[in-house]
Amino acid sequence: MRTLHLGLRVTDLDRSLGFYTALGYRELGRVPDTPFGSLTVLALPDDPFATLELVHDPARPVTSTDAVNHLVVQTDDLDATVASLAARGLPAETPTQHGAGMRTSWLTDPDGYRIELVQWPAGHPAGMTAADFDGA
């Protein structure tokens, strides 16, 4: 088994789609009418699989983001990503370093969801593994 994607409820689909495409996602497709609302399925540039689904129902706007702590997006060059986002009007926090070379920055989407941008140190696998928790 593996996690396929996260469905994130959004208040204004156009505004959220603009934000997430500026962040680097691309639209894979849409399902216009479901019991949840319309679904807009997104993937990151080099990922062939969907990782984010924007769920929009005008009758059910986002009233709280408390149930989702944060979404994490990996980048190969955090400084370049933060600069590129700033040029597109998406300000991110100044990157900080953690432990053995992991760097992070944060930004917030139009509904208030927090997004953590992560740059792993050289030689680190593409995601978190049990090795990240050794000695913790």
Secondary structure, DSSP 8 states (H G I E B T S, - for coil): -----EEEEES-HHHHHHHHHHHT-EEEEEEEEETTEEEEEEE-TT-SS--EEEEE-TTS-----TT---EEEE-S-HHHHHHHHHHTT------EEETTTEEEEEEE-TTS-EEEEEE--TT--SS--GGGGTT-
